[in-house]
């Protein structure tokens, strides 16, 4: 239930942010080419919305196991070796995400008093996407990591999934 509600919230945020970003870019293109004028906020705001879309969307991709992976080597193995490789990949990703979250939190205080020139918003809110996205990805990594551990240490036949 928790993951379903969280997923709906994230999907809504990605939809709103992505739609806003797309609309801003389209408006900017029309204004620039049809009227020779430009809005000063569109480029910067769309760039920062893109950062949020990427980090939030990455968590959704992790939930669906839709990230790019190269299975050429892993697919050559079967049984226990494949399970070990899946577990190793999950643990390596977890390590990376923990470092990402920690470093994202470390950089936040330095961004608090810097503001985006055209929109006057603190960079803190844009850099916040890094630890928030990392935490969401860690949350979505827990079920597949648990499944990998369960398969790895279960008794009986260990068939690859």
PyMOL commands that set and color helices and strands:
alter all, ss='L'
color gray80, all
select helices_A, chain A and resi 2-35+42-63+74-76+79-111+124-153
alter helices_A, ss='H'
color red, helices_A
deselect
rebuild
show_as cartoon
